Structure formats: structure tokens, C-alpha cells
Amino acid sequence: DVGISLHVSSSGLDLPMKAVDMLGCGVPVLALGYATLENEMISAGRNGLLFSNAKELMACLTKIFAGSFPWTTAGKLRYGTSALLPKLRNGAREWAQGSWADEWNANALPLLMSAMKRRRRHVGAID
């Protein structure tokens, strides 16, 4: 129902491929958080949740699976429901719909075009 990523980035810049694979399959991710992961991939509460220690991971799991397990009240078996897991699944599926070309056009291409324009101005100023 949910994937867990314990990836720690030494540079703070790389993304955990396991989390990329899980989201690519439409599986929400609970991930050990750091800035790049939060800015690039995990939208907390939308397609996953971030945590920074074991206590927070347990809180994430409790939020997601609250009501998923049966309990008895007054001798009757009961089930509750949590709206969070379906919401995270939908967000992960939406994330998975983006294509490589979409991401390239939205993120990398504008940076490259801007760098090329700056280079042309710089080279033209030297001539």
C-alpha cells in the first residue's frame, strides 16, 4: 500500500531511485526527508509523507493506516477508514502520469535555453 525510503543523501542533491520507482508505479512514499526530495518529488500529504526520525515514521504509518485494522467494541467487530491513504495513492498516480519529455520541457530546457542566451551575450561582448 505504501513504500518506505530510508535513503540518506550525502550531498543533499540526489534523489532516491527507489522512491522514484515507487512513485512511477503509483505507490505513495514515506521518505526520510531532506530539501531536494521535498522540492523535487515528494509533496507531503499529496503523494507521500516525509519524516526525520523513527518516531515521525511511526506517526506517518499510524496516520495512513488508522482504521485499517479491525477492533472490537461492545463485542462487535468494527473497521474504521482513513481518507489519507486513498488521497496519497491518487497523488502518486498523478505524479506517475508525467512523462520524461514533460519534465524536460518544464524544468531542464528553460535552464539550458537561459544559459545559452547568457553565453551568446558573453561571447558577443568579447568579439
MARPALO-492088 format. One record per atom (N, C-alpha, C, O): x, y, z; residue in one letter; atom name; residue number from 0. Coordinates in steps of 0.02 Angstrom, whole numbers, padded with zeros to 5 digits, always signed. Layout:
N
PT      c1      c2      c3  rodo  tordren  vexvo
PT       X       Y       Z     A       CA    NUM
...
***
This chain:
127
PT      c1      c2      c3  rodo  tordren  vexvo
PT  +00040  -00061  +00000     D        N      0
PT  +00000  +00000  +00000     D       CA      0
PT  +00042  +00064  +00000     D        C      0
PT  +00020  +00115  -00025     D        O      0
PT  +00102  +00060  +00028     V        N      1
PT  +00145  +00118  +00033     V       CA      1
PT  +00218  +00095  +00034     V        C      1
PT  +00233  +00041  +00060     V        O      1
PT  +00262  +00135  +00006     G        N      2
PT  +00333  +00119  +00006     G       CA      2
PT  +00369  +00162  +00057     G        C      2
PT  +00347  +00217  +00074     G        O      2
PT  +00425  +00137  +00082     I        N      3
PT  +00465  +00174  +00131     I       CA      3
PT  +00536  +00181  +00103     I        C      3
PT  +00567  +00132  +00083     I        O      3
PT  +00561  +00242  +00102     S        N      4
PT  +00629  +00256  +00080     S       CA      4
PT  +00669  +00283  +00138     S        C      4
PT  +00651  +00334  +00168     S        O      4
PT  +00724  +00249  +00154     L        N      5
PT  +00769  +00271  +00207     L       CA      5
PT  +00834  +00300  +00178     L        C      5
PT  +00884  +00305  +00212     L        O      5
PT  +00831  +00318  +00114     H        N      6
PT  +00890  +00345  +00079     H       CA      6
PT  +00915  +00409  +00114     H        C      6
PT  +00876  +00453  +00130     H        O      6
PT  +00979  +00412  +00124     V        N      7
PT  +01010  +00472  +00151     V       CA      7
PT  +01058  +00498  +00098     V        C      7
PT  +01101  +00462  +00073     V        O      7
PT  +01051  +00560  +00081     S        N      8
PT  +01093  +00591  +00030     S       CA      8
PT  +01153  +00625  +00063     S        C      8
PT  +01144  +00669  +00105     S        O      8
PT  +01213  +00604  +00044     S        N      9
PT  +01272  +00636  +00072     S       CA      9
PT  +01280  +00707  +00045     S        C      9
PT  +01305  +00751  +00080     S        O      9
PT  +01259  +00718  -00017     S        N     10
PT  +01265  +00785  -00047     S       CA     10
PT  +01203  +00827  -00035     S        C     10
PT  +01206  +00889  -00039     S        O     10
PT  +01147  +00794  -00021     G        N     11
PT  +01084  +00831  -00015     G       CA     11
PT  +01054  +00848  -00082     G        C     11
PT  +01004  +00884  -00084     G        O     11
PT  +01083  +00823  -00137     L        N     12
PT  +01060  +00841  -00203     L       CA     12
PT  +01029  +00783  -00242     L        C     12
PT  +00987  +00794  -00285     L        O     12
PT  +01048  +00722  -00226     D        N     13
PT  +01023  +00666  -00265     D       CA     13
PT  +00955  +00642  -00240     D        C     13
PT  +00935  +00656  -00184     D        O     13
PT  +00920  +00606  -00283     L        N     14
PT  +00854  +00580  -00267     L       CA     14
PT  +00858  +00504  -00260     L        C     14
PT  +00895  +00472  -00298     L        O     14
PT  +00821  +00475  -00214     P        N     15
PT  +00823  +00403  -00206     P       CA     15
PT  +00784  +00369  -00262     P        C     15
PT  +00724  +00378  -00270     P        O     15
PT  +00820  +00329  -00302     M        N     16
PT  +00788  +00296  -00359     M       CA     16
PT  +00732  +00249  -00337     M        C     16
PT  +00684  +00240  -00374     M        O     16
PT  +00738  +00219  -00278     K        N     17
PT  +00684  +00176  -00253     K       CA     17
PT  +00619  +00216  -00247     K        C     17
PT  +00566  +00191  -00265     K        O     17
PT  +00624  +00277  -00222     A        N     18
PT  +00564  +00319  -00215     A       CA     18
PT  +00538  +00340  -00284     A        C     18
PT  +00477  +00342  -00295     A        O     18
PT  +00583  +00354  -00330     V        N     19
PT  +00563  +00371  -00399     V       CA     19
PT  +00525  +00312  -00429     V        C     19
PT  +00473  +00321  -00461     V        O     19
PT  +00552  +00252  -00420     D        N     20
PT  +00519  +00192  -00447     D       CA     20
PT  +00450  +00181  -00416     D        C     20
PT  +00402  +00165  -00451     D        O     20
PT  +00446  +00189  -00349     M        N     21
PT  +00381  +00179  -00316     M       CA     21
PT  +00329  +00229  -00341     M        C     21
PT  +00273  +00210  -00359     M        O     21
PT  +00348  +00293  -00343     L        N     22
PT  +00301  +00343  -00368     L       CA     22
PT  +00284  +00331  -00441     L        C     22
PT  +00227  +00341  -00462     L        O     22
PT  +00333  +00310  -00480     G        N     23
PT  +00321  +00294  -00550     G       CA     23
PT  +00270  +00239  -00560     G        C     23
PT  +00238  +00235  -00612     G        O     23
PT  +00263  +00197  -00510     C        N     24
PT  +00213  +00143  -00512     C       CA     24
PT  +00148  +00163  -00477     C        C     24
PT  +00102  +00123  -00471     C        O     24
PT  +00145  +00225  -00455     G        N     25
PT  +00084  +00249  -00422     G       CA     25
PT  +00079  +00230  -00349     G        C     25
PT  +00024  +00230  -00320     G        O     25
PT  +00135  +00213  -00317     V        N     26
PT  +00136  +00193  -00246     V       CA     26
PT  +00159  +00253  -00205     V        C     26
PT  +00214  +00278  -00217     V        O     26
PT  +00120  +00276  -00156     P        N     27
PT  +00142  +00331  -00114     P       CA     27
PT  +00204  +00312  -00074     P        C     27
PT  +00215  +00254  -00059     P        O     27
PT  +00243  +00363  -00055     V        N     28
PT  +00307  +00351  -00022     V       CA     28
PT  +00311  +00388  +00044     V        C     28
PT  +00293  +00446  +00050     V        O     28
PT  +00335  +00352  +00094     L        N     29
PT  +00356  +00383  +00157     L       CA     29
PT  +00432  +00387  +00152     L        C     29
PT  +00465  +00336  +00144     L        O     29
PT  +00460  +00446  +00157     A        N     30
PT  +00532  +00454  +00145     A       CA     30
PT  +00565  +00495  +00200     A        C     30
PT  +00537  +00542  +00228     A        O     30
PT  +00626  +00474  +00215     L        N     31
PT  +00669  +00513  +00258     L       CA     31
PT  +00682  +00579  +00222     L        C     31
PT  +00713  +00579  +00168     L        O     31
PT  +00660  +00634  +00250     G        N     32
PT  +00658  +00696  +00213     G       CA     32
PT  +00721  +00737  +00213     G        C     32
PT  +00759  +00737  +00261     G        O     32
PT  +00733  +00771  +00158     Y        N     33
PT  +00783  +00823  +00151     Y       CA     33
PT  +00760  +00869  +00095     Y        C     33
PT  +00715  +00851  +00057     Y        O     33
PT  +00788  +00928  +00091     A        N     34
PT  +00761  +00981  +00049     A       CA     34
PT  +00750  +00962  -00024     A        C     34
PT  +00697  +00975  -00052     A        O     34
PT  +00800  +00930  -00056     T        N     35
PT  +00794  +00914  -00126     T       CA     35
PT  +00736  +00866  -00139     T        C     35
PT  +00699  +00874  -00187     T        O     35
PT  +00729  +00817  -00096     L        N     36
PT  +00675  +00768  -00103     L       CA     36
PT  +00607  +00803  -00098     L        C     36
PT  +00562  +00790  -00137     L        O     36
PT  +00601  +00847  -00050     E        N     37
PT  +00538  +00883  -00040     E       CA     37
PT  +00524  +00931  -00098     E        C     37
PT  +00467  +00938  -00119     E        O     37
PT  +00576  +00964  -00123     N        N     38
PT  +00566  +01012  -00177     N       CA     38
PT  +00555  +00979  -00245     N        C     38
PT  +00520  +01007  -00288     N        O     38
PT  +00584  +00920  -00256     E        N     39
PT  +00583  +00889  -00321     E       CA     39
PT  +00530  +00834  -00330     E        C     39
PT  +00506  +00823  -00385     E        O     39
PT  +00513  +00800  -00276     M        N     40
PT  +00475  +00739  -00286     M       CA     40
PT  +00417  +00727  -00238     M        C     40
PT  +00361  +00716  -00261     M        O     40
PT  +00428  +00731  -00175     I        N     41
PT  +00376  +00715  -00126     I       CA     41
PT  +00339  +00778  -00106     I        C     41
PT  +00369  +00825  -00078     I        O     41
PT  +00275  +00780  -00119     S        N     42
PT  +00232  +00834  -00095     S       CA     42
PT  +00196  +00807  -00034     S        C     42
PT  +00149  +00768  -00040     S        O     42
PT  +00220  +00827  +00024     A        N     43
PT  +00194  +00799  +00087     A       CA     43
PT  +00118  +00806  +00091     A        C     43
PT  +00091  +00861  +00084     A        O     43
PT  +00085  +00750  +00102     G        N     44
PT  +00012  +00749  +00106     G       CA     44
PT  -00021  +00740  +00039     G        C     44
PT  -00082  +00732  +00036     G        O     44
PT  +00018  +00743  -00015     R        N     45
PT  -00011  +00735  -00082     R       CA     45
PT  +00007  +00668  -00113     R        C     45
PT  -00037  +00631  -00135     R        O     45
PT  +00072  +00651  -00115     N        N     46
PT  +00092  +00587  -00144     N       CA     46
PT  +00137  +00548  -00096     N        C     46
PT  +00165  +00496  -00114     N        O     46
PT  +00144  +00573  -00036     G        N     47
PT  +00184  +00539  +00014     G       CA     47
PT  +00190  +00582  +00076     G        C     47
PT  +00160  +00635  +00082     G        O     47
PT  +00231  +00558  +00122     L        N     48
PT  +00244  +00595  +00184     L       CA     48
PT  +00318  +00592  +00198     L        C     48
PT  +00352  +00544  +00179     L        O     48
PT  +00344  +00643  +00232     L        N     49
PT  +00415  +00646  +00250     L       CA     49
PT  +00422  +00638  +00325     L        C     49
PT  +00379  +00660  +00363     L        O     49
PT  +00477  +00608  +00345     F        N     50
PT  +00492  +00601  +00417     F       CA     50
PT  +00566  +00611  +00427     F        C     50
PT  +00605  +00607  +00379     F        O     50
PT  +00585  +00626  +00490     S        N     51
PT  +00656  +00637  +00504     S       CA     51
PT  +00684  +00589  +00556     S        C     51
PT  +00744  +00589  +00569     S        O     51
PT  +00640  +00550  +00588     N        N     52
PT  +00664  +00502  +00638     N       CA     52
PT  +00612  +00446  +00645     N        C     52
PT  +00559  +00448  +00615     N        O     52
PT  +00628  +00396  +00685     A        N     53
PT  +00585  +00338  +00693     A       CA     53
PT  +00516  +00356  +00722     A        C     53
PT  +00466  +00328  +00703     A        O     53
PT  +00515  +00403  +00768     K        N     54
PT  +00452  +00425  +00799     K       CA     54
PT  +00406  +00455  +00746     K        C     54
PT  +00346  +00441  +00746     K        O     54
PT  +00434  +00497  +00702     E        N     55
PT  +00394  +00527  +00649     E       CA     55
PT  +00371  +00476  +00597     E        C     55
PT  +00316  +00480  +00571     E        O     55
PT  +00414  +00426  +00583     L        N     56
PT  +00393  +00372  +00537     L       CA     56
PT  +00334  +00335  +00567     L        C     56
PT  +00286  +00320  +00531     L        O     56
PT  +00337  +00320  +00630     M        N     57
PT  +00282  +00285  +00663     M       CA     57
PT  +00218  +00328  +00660     M        C     57
PT  +00163  +00301  +00650     M        O     57
PT  +00225  +00393  +00668     A        N     58
PT  +00167  +00437  +00664     A       CA     58
PT  +00138  +00436  +00593     A        C     58
PT  +00077  +00436  +00584     A        O     58
PT  +00181  +00435  +00542     C        N     59
PT  +00158  +00432  +00472     C       CA     59
PT  +00120  +00367  +00461     C        C     59
PT  +00065  +00367  +00431     C        O     59
PT  +00148  +00311  +00483     L        N     60
PT  +00115  +00246  +00474     L       CA     60
PT  +00048  +00244  +00510     L        C     60
PT  -00001  +00217  +00485     L        O     60
PT  +00046  +00272  +00569     T        N     61
PT  -00016  +00274  +00608     T       CA     61
PT  -00069  +00315  +00572     T        C     61
PT  -00127  +00295  +00569     T        O     61
PT  -00049  +00373  +00544     K        N     62
PT  -00097  +00415  +00507     K       CA     62
PT  -00125  +00378  +00446     K        C     62
PT  -00185  +00380  +00433     K        O     62
PT  -00080  +00345  +00410     I        N     63
PT  -00101  +00312  +00348     I       CA     63
PT  -00147  +00252  +00362     I        C     63
PT  -00198  +00243  +00328     I        O     63
PT  -00127  +00212  +00410     F        N     64
PT  -00164  +00150  +00421     F       CA     64
PT  -00215  +00154  +00478     F        C     64
PT  -00244  +00103  +00497     F        O     64
PT  -00227  +00213  +00504     A        N     65
PT  -00277  +00222  +00557     A       CA     65
PT  -00344  +00196  +00532     A        C     65
PT  -00369  +00218  +00480     A        O     65
PT  -00372  +00151  +00568     G        N     66
PT  -00438  +00125  +00549     G       CA     66
PT  -00435  +00069  +00499     G        C     66
PT  -00488  +00043  +00480     G        O     66
PT  -00376  +00049  +00477     S        N     67
PT  -00372  -00005  +00427     S       CA     67
PT  -00376  -00074  +00458     S        C     67
PT  -00387  -00123  +00424     S        O     67
PT  -00366  -00077  +00523     F        N     68
PT  -00365  -00141  +00557     F       CA     68
PT  -00426  -00148  +00601     F        C     68
PT  -00450  -00099  +00629     F        O     68
PT  -00453  -00208  +00606     P        N     69
PT  -00514  -00218  +00646     P       CA     69
PT  -00501  -00212  +00721     P        C     69
PT  -00447  -00226  +00745     P        O     69
PT  -00553  -00192  +00756     W        N     70
PT  -00552  -00192  +00829     W       CA     70
PT  -00622  -00209  +00853     W        C     70
PT  -00670  -00209  +00813     W        O     70
PT  -00629  -00224  +00916     T        N     71
PT  -00695  -00241  +00941     T       CA     71
PT  -00718  -00187  +00989     T        C     71
PT  -00679  -00160  +01029     T        O     71
PT  -00781  -00172  +00985     T        N     72
PT  -00814  -00126  +01030     T       CA     72
PT  -00880  -00158  +01051     T        C     72
PT  -00921  -00176  +01008     T        O     72
PT  -00889  -00165  +01115     A        N     73
PT  -00950  -00197  +01141     A       CA     73
PT  -00963  -00265  +01108     A        C     73
PT  -01020  -00282  +01093     A        O     73
PT  -00909  -00302  +01097     G        N     74
PT  -00916  -00369  +01069     G       CA     74
PT  -00927  -00371  +00994     G        C     74
PT  -00934  -00426  +00966     G        O     74
PT  -00928  -00314  +00960     K        N     75
PT  -00938  -00312  +00887     K       CA     75
PT  -00873  -00295  +00852     K        C     75
PT  -00836  -00251  +00874     K        O     75
PT  -00860  -00330  +00798     L        N     76
PT  -00801  -00317  +00757     L       CA     76
PT  -00814  -00255  +00715     L        C     76
PT  -00865  -00250  +00681     L        O     76
PT  -00768  -00207  +00717     R        N     77
PT  -00777  -00144  +00681     R       CA     77
PT  -00714  -00127  +00640     R        C     77
PT  -00659  -00147  +00658     R        O     77
PT  -00725  -00090  +00586     Y        N     78
PT  -00670  -00065  +00545     Y       CA     78
PT  -00679  +00010  +00538     Y        C     78
PT  -00735  +00034  +00531     Y        O     78
PT  -00626  +00046  +00540     G        N     79
PT  -00628  +00117  +00527     G       CA     79
PT  -00598  +00130  +00458     G        C     79
PT  -00576  +00083  +00425     G        O     79
PT  -00597  +00191  +00438     T        N     80
PT  -00566  +00208  +00374     T       CA     80
PT  -00524  +00271  +00382     T        C     80
PT  -00540  +00314  +00423     T        O     80
PT  -00472  +00275  +00344     S        N     81
PT  -00431  +00335  +00341     S       CA     81
PT  -00434  +00362  +00270     S        C     81
PT  -00424  +00325  +00222     S        O     81
PT  -00448  +00425  +00264     A        N     82
PT  -00451  +00456  +00198     A       CA     82
PT  -00382  +00472  +00170     A        C     82
PT  -00375  +00487  +00111     A        O     82
PT  -00331  +00468  +00212     L        N     83
PT  -00264  +00488  +00191     L       CA     83
PT  -00234  +00441  +00139     L        C     83
PT  -00206  +00464  +00090     L        O     83
PT  -00238  +00376  +00150     L        N     84
PT  -00207  +00329  +00103     L       CA     84
PT  -00236  +00335  +00033     L        C     84
PT  -00197  +00338  -00015     L        O     84
PT  -00301  +00337  +00023     P        N     85
PT  -00327  +00347  -00045     P       CA     85
PT  -00304  +00413  -00076     P        C     85
PT  -00291  +00416  -00136     P        O     85
PT  -00300  +00465  -00036     K        N     86
PT  -00277  +00531  -00060     K       CA     86
PT  -00204  +00525  -00084     K        C     86
PT  -00187  +00551  -00137     K        O     86
PT  -00162  +00492  -00045     L        N     87
PT  -00091  +00484  -00064     L       CA     87
PT  -00085  +00440  -00126     L        C     87
PT  -00042  +00453  -00169     L        O     87
PT  -00126  +00388  -00131     R        N     88
PT  -00125  +00346  -00192     R       CA     88
PT  -00142  +00387  -00254     R        C     88
PT  -00108  +00381  -00305     R        O     88
PT  -00194  +00427  -00249     N        N     89
PT  -00213  +00469  -00306     N       CA     89
PT  -00157  +00518  -00325     N        C     89
PT  -00143  +00527  -00384     N        O     89
PT  -00125  +00548  -00275     G        N     90
PT  -00070  +00593  -00288     G       CA     90
PT  -00011  +00558  -00321     G        C     90
PT  +00021  +00586  -00365     G        O     90
PT  +00004  +00497  -00298     A        N     91
PT  +00059  +00459  -00328     A       CA     91
PT  +00043  +00440  -00400     A        C     91
PT  +00086  +00442  -00443     A        O     91
PT  -00019  +00422  -00413     R        N     92
PT  -00040  +00406  -00482     R       CA     92
PT  -00034  +00467  -00527     R        C     92
PT  -00012  +00461  -00584     R        O     92
PT  -00054  +00525  -00501     E        N     93
PT  -00047  +00587  -00540     E       CA     93
PT  +00026  +00601  -00555     E        C     93
PT  +00043  +00620  -00611     E        O     93
PT  +00069  +00592  -00505     W        N     94
PT  +00141  +00603  -00515     W       CA     94
PT  +00167  +00557  -00569     W        C     94
PT  +00209  +00577  -00609     W        O     94
PT  +00143  +00495  -00570     A        N     95
PT  +00166  +00446  -00618     A       CA     95
PT  +00144  +00462  -00689     A        C     95
PT  +00173  +00435  -00737     A        O     95
PT  +00094  +00504  -00698     Q        N     96
PT  +00068  +00520  -00764     Q       CA     96
PT  +00116  +00564  -00805     Q        C     96
PT  +00113  +00565  -00866     Q        O     96
PT  +00159  +00601  -00770     G        N     97
PT  +00206  +00645  -00805     G       CA     97
PT  +00256  +00604  -00844     G        C     97
PT  +00278  +00551  -00822     G        O     97
PT  +00275  +00629  -00903     S        N     98
PT  +00324  +00593  -00943     S       CA     98
PT  +00393  +00626  -00937     S        C     98
PT  +00399  +00682  -00912     S        O     98
PT  +00443  +00591  -00960     W        N     99
PT  +00510  +00619  -00960     W       CA     99
PT  +00511  +00683  -01001     W        C     99
PT  +00541  +00733  -00980     W        O     99
PT  +00480  +00682  -01059     A        N    100
PT  +00479  +00741  -01102     A       CA    100
PT  +00445  +00800  -01068     A        C    100
PT  +00468  +00857  -01073     A        O    100
PT  +00390  +00787  -01033     D        N    101
PT  +00355  +00841  -00997     D       CA    101
PT  +00402  +00873  -00946     D        C    101
PT  +00406  +00934  -00941     D        O    101
PT  +00436  +00831  -00907     E        N    102
PT  +00481  +00856  -00856     E       CA    102
PT  +00540  +00894  -00887     E        C    102
PT  +00561  +00946  -00862     E        O    102
PT  +00567  +00867  -00942     W        N    103
PT  +00623  +00901  -00977     W       CA    103
PT  +00600  +00970  -00999     W        C    103
PT  +00635  +01019  -00987     W        O    103
PT  +00543  +00973  -01033     N        N    104
PT  +00519  +01037  -01060     N       CA    104
PT  +00503  +01087  -01005     N        C    104
PT  +00513  +01147  -01014     N        O    104
PT  +00478  +01063  -00949     A        N    105
PT  +00459  +01108  -00895     A       CA    105
PT  +00518  +01131  -00852     A        C    105
PT  +00517  +01186  -00825     A        O    105
PT  +00570  +01089  -00846     N        N    106
PT  +00624  +01104  -00799     N       CA    106
PT  +00692  +01114  -00831     N        C    106
PT  +00724  +01166  -00821     N        O    106
PT  +00716  +01065  -00868     A        N    107
PT  +00784  +01069  -00894     A       CA    107
PT  +00791  +01116  -00954     A        C    107
PT  +00838  +01156  -00957     A        O    107
PT  +00745  +01112  -01000     L        N    108
PT  +00750  +01152  -01061     L       CA    108
PT  +00754  +01227  -01047     L        C    108
PT  +00796  +01261  -01075     L        O    108
PT  +00710  +01255  -01004     P        N    109
PT  +00716  +01327  -00990     P       CA    109
PT  +00784  +01346  -00960     P        C    109
PT  +00810  +01400  -00975     P        O    109
PT  +00812  +01303  -00918     L        N    110
PT  +00878  +01318  -00890     L       CA    110
PT  +00932  +01319  -00944     L        C    110
PT  +00974  +01364  -00946     L        O    110
PT  +00930  +01270  -00988     L        N    111
PT  +00979  +01267  -01042     L       CA    111
PT  +00972  +01326  -01090     L        C    111
PT  +01022  +01354  -01111     L        O    111
PT  +00911  +01343  -01107     M        N    112
PT  +00899  +01400  -01152     M       CA    112
PT  +00925  +01465  -01121     M        C    112
PT  +00956  +01506  -01155     M        O    112
PT  +00913  +01474  -01057     S        N    113
PT  +00936  +01533  -01022     S       CA    113
PT  +01013  +01535  -01021     S        C    113
PT  +01043  +01588  -01033     S        O    113
PT  +01044  +01478  -01008     A        N    114
PT  +01118  +01475  -01008     A       CA    114
PT  +01146  +01490  -01077     A        C    114
PT  +01197  +01524  -01083     A        O    114
PT  +01114  +01465  -01129     M        N    115
PT  +01137  +01477  -01197     M       CA    115
PT  +01132  +01551  -01215     M        C    115
PT  +01177  +01579  -01247     M        O    115
PT  +01078  +01584  -01194     K        N    116
PT  +01070  +01656  -01208     K       CA    116
PT  +01124  +01696  -01173     K        C    116
PT  +01152  +01742  -01202     K        O    116
PT  +01138  +01678  -01109     R        N    117
PT  +01191  +01714  -01072     R       CA    117
PT  +01259  +01703  -01106     R        C    117
PT  +01299  +01750  -01110     R        O    117
PT  +01271  +01643  -01129     R        N    118
PT  +01335  +01628  -01162     R       CA    118
PT  +01341  +01669  -01226     R        C    118
PT  +01394  +01696  -01240     R        O    118
PT  +01287  +01672  -01266     R        N    119
PT  +01290  +01710  -01328     R       CA    119
PT  +01305  +01784  -01314     R        C    119
PT  +01344  +01815  -01350     R        O    119
PT  +01273  +01812  -01263     R        N    120
PT  +01285  +01882  -01245     R       CA    120
PT  +01357  +01891  -01223     R        C    120
PT  +01389  +01941  -01241     R        O    120
PT  +01383  +01844  -01184     H        N    121
PT  +01451  +01848  -01159     H       CA    121
PT  +01501  +01842  -01217     H        C    121
PT  +01549  +01881  -01221     H        O    121
PT  +01491  +01794  -01261     V        N    122
PT  +01536  +01784  -01319     V       CA    122
PT  +01532  +01844  -01365     V        C    122
PT  +01583  +01867  -01390     V        O    122
PT  +01472  +01871  -01376     G        N    123
PT  +01464  +01930  -01419     G       CA    123
PT  +01499  +01991  -01390     G        C    123
PT  +01524  +02033  -01427     G        O    123
PT  +01501  +01997  -01324     A        N    124
PT  +01535  +02053  -01291     A       CA    124
PT  +01610  +02049  -01298     A        C    124
PT  +01645  +02100  -01297     A        O    124
PT  +01637  +01988  -01304     I        N    125
PT  +01709  +01978  -01310     I       CA    125
PT  +01732  +01995  -01380     I        C    125
PT  +01787  +02023  -01389     I        O    125
PT  +01692  +01978  -01431     D        N    126
PT  +01711  +01991  -01501     D       CA    126
PT  +01718  +02063  -01512     D        C    126
PT  +01733  +02085  -01567     D        O    126
***
